[in-house]
């Protein structure tokens, strides 16, 4: 007989009282023989607790944040305004296991919350709500001069600048993701390039002279026209025929090409 479970400590109680007779019966039931126990007639067992300080919670929060940090760029992370209870009292055995859960769509910058959960899965657990403000400074592309709406962005339109991006909307973090894109709005000098500021250039731009291909019964007739709206591949746009002056709807099939079925 090396060990035996006498009793399980109730998870919602801080003290467990056992009699000598109860312990003796438990051992004899397992050992299958008579047992003699000397000592106190009653044993009082008290659960051991530990205090988890706010500093310890911040260390756990920080470690997990740095592990899950999605920003591949070199930069500086700063954690401020950390919020959590001053002290959390939990059973000692529960303190040995914990996990940290951030919201599924967390950007890990700006206001950021997390749940620190102590205890094993499928057992009683202690959930602690924490939050902090995460600042992240890094080099990002900004406009080297004012970029006009509708312009195709080139490398000459950009320069790198070290900025704190934690209070900014979704940014374009790499120059290669800006070059070749079209400006949807005016972008002032030294302003970061927001994802909402740029778009993929259309295959055909409004006002562009295009080739209208009218196809039917194995016959293709071509004529020139003017696009009345931007259009992407497979998108239907209105086109004005320069010869007849008629407006038709055609499908963008390539750069400067619109196909009309008849």
Secondary structure, 3 states (H helix, E strand, C coil): CCCCCCCCCCCCCCEEEEEHHHHHHHHHHHHCCCCCCCCCCEEEEECCEEEEEHHHHHHHHHHHHHHHCCCCCCEEEEEEEEECCCEEEEEHHHHCCEEEEECCCCCCCEEEEEEEEECCCCCCCEEEEEEEEEEEEEEEEEECCCECCCCECCHHHEEEEEEECCCCCCECCCHHHCCCEEECCCECCCCECEHHHEEECCCECCCCEEEEEEEECCEEEEEEEEECCCECCCCEEEEEECCCCCEEEEEEEECCEEEEEC
